[in-house]
């Protein structure tokens, strides 16, 4: 229903909303202004343009660029590629996810990283670029290996975006049985 005096839409049931960026939102109940700049909803499921998903209990939008999802789960894994039924390869469970559309960043509060539904890592705050970002300066996926000669090795690459056609990756590697080293990759 549309309340003309409040300039407000109210919908319940299977509510579907598409935004200007190509993201799809699904709600059980939904209230919004006519431009989807200020909105609230319950039992939210968001399919971002690239296929990544965010699912949560409560949704709020303030302005056209800040989305907040409470009791949320984020996963970029596509359902058709799951190794196990109802189990994405990895996901982030969080008390609160804030998607800043203008800055193209997802922020998490009290997040738990789960791999194959097994909780692996807790962090009180975490952020990463949203899926529309091609490249941005930051820490890349760490790598942990182990063998009889080098022992346990931990590598933590840092990506530095110099320009659209130039970047640098610095990877320090710490080893338990051999000398530590740094790898530099300039492209």
N, C-alpha and C positions, 0 to 999 in steps of 0.2 A: 504494500500500500504506500501511497505518497501523501504526506501531510503538507499541503501547500503553505499553511501558515508558518510551519517550522522549516520548510524547504528540506524535508527529510524523507528518506525511503526506509521502510520497515519490511523485512521479509523473514519468513520462517520456513523450515522444511529443507529441501535440497536447493540451497542458494548458490548460484554460480556468478562470479564477477570476473571480468577480464580487464586488466589495466592497459594503459597506453604503451607500456613496454613489452607487452606480449606475455605477461605472467597471468596465471589462472588461479583464482581463489574460490574455495568451496567452504560453505558455512552451514551450520544448523539454524542459527539465528543471526540476523544482520541488521544494523542500523547505520545509515550513511547520509551525508549530504549528497546533493545531486551530482557533484563532480568527483566523488570518492576521495576527497581531500581529508575529511574527518570521518572516521568510521570505527565501529566496534562490532565484534562478532564472537561467536562461541563455536567450539569444535572445528577449528580451522585446519584446512589442508591447502597448502600452496604448492603449485607446480610452477617453478621458475622457468623462464624461457628456454634454458638449456637442458631442462629435464630434471634438475635437482629438486628435492622436495623438502618442505618444512611442514611438520604436523604439530599442532598444539591445542591447548584447551581454550585460551582466550586470545583475542586479537584486538589491537587498537592501532589506529593510524592518526597521527597528528600532523597536519600539513600534508602535502602531496609526496613527501619523501622519507618519512620516518614510520616504519612499521615495527610494532612490538608484539611478540608472540610469547605467551607464558606457558610453562611446562611443555617445552618444545623439543622436537627431535629434528635434526638436519641430516640429510644424506644426499650425496650426489649420485649414489649408485642407482642404476636403472633396474627396475623390478625384473625385467626379462633376462638380466645378467646375474641374478642371485645364484650363488653356489648351493645354498640351502634355502628351502621354502621360508618365506617371511623373515629373511635374514640378510640385510645388506652387508657387503664386505666391511664397511665401517660406517659409523654414525656418531653424532654428537648429541647427547642428551643434555638439556640445560634448563635451569629455572626460568631464564629469560633470554630471548634472542631479540636483538634490535637490528633491523635491516635499514641502514642508511642508504637510500637509493641514490641520492646526489653524490655521496662520496664512494659509492659502490663497495661498501664494506658491511660484513656481518659481525656483530659483537655478541659475545656470550657471557653470561654470569653463572658461576657454579656449574661448569661444564664437565661432563665425563665422556671421554673418548672410548667407544666400544668397538672391538674388532670381532666379527663373527658373533655378536651379541655377548661378548665377554668384556666387562669393564677393564680397561687397561690403565687409563691415566685420568686424574682429576686436576682441574685448574680453576681457580676462582674467577679469572678473567681470561678471555681469549678472543682474538679477532682474526679474520682473514678476508681477502677480497671476495666480492660476490662473483658468481660464475661469468659475468659479462666482461670481466677484466682479462685482457690478454696477458699482461705481465706487470708485476709490481715488485719493488724492493722488499725483501724479507727473508726469513728463514725457510728453507725447503725441508722436505721429508728427511729425517735422520736415518742413518743406516747402521745397523749393528751386525757384526759378523764374528765368527769364532773359528779358529783352527788350531792345530797342534804347534805350528811354527810361530805365528804372530800373536797367539793368544786371542783375547777379546779385543775387537777394534770398534770404536765408535766414531762415526763421521757425522758432522753437522754442517751442511752446506748453507752458505749465505749468498743470496742472489742480489746483485746490485744493478738496477736498471739505469744505465747511463743515458741512453736516448732510445728512440724507437728502433734504431738499427744497431745499437751497441749495448752490450751488457757484460758483466763480470761475475763469475761465481768463485767464491773463496771457500774451500773445504778443509777445515782442520780435521785431522784424524789422530785420535789418541789410541795407543795400542798398549796392552798390558805386558807383552814379552819382547817388544821391539821399539825402536825409536819412533817418536811421534813425527808427523810431517804435515805440510800444508800443500794443497793443490790449488792452482790458480788457472781459471779458464776464461779467457777474454774472447768474445765473439763480436 
